[in-house]
Amino acid sequence: MITEVIEYIRTQIETTAIDGAYQDFRPSTEEENVCAVRSLPGGVTTNTLNCNKNYTEQLFSILYRGTKDRLVSLNAIDEAYELLNNQSDIDLTNTKIAHIQAIKPSFAFVDENSIVHYNFNINVIYNKK
């Protein structure tokens, strides 16, 4: 289930101005305008949304390696944020995403090559079909 959710997030991001969304990338990569999507440990299973189904609430982190131009980078990550924020009722093959709540992107750092990095997290509530 979690792999399917990550793949959905990556696919959505790739429809924006961001060139690629990977499961991971090394800080030494020379690619610009890409991001990594990772699930953070500790998803919580609850049945508060529906008494008959257990939903998992999982936090994902998206680290974006932009370009040397801060404005271009910020616009690209904002586009990804706007696309993902408040999506709901998404049917995947084996998973149903009830809701995606994104947290506004924030500046992370500038690396040794003057590339701007941003980070944002998304909270996804989903269950197995």
Secondary structure, DSSP 8 states (H G I E B T S, - for coil): -HHHHHHHHHHHHTTTT-SEEES---TT----SEEEEEE-S--EEE-SS-TTS-EEEEEEEEEEE--S-HHHHHHHHHHHHHHHTT-EEEE-SSEEEEEEEE---EEEEE-TT--EEEEEEEEEEEEE-
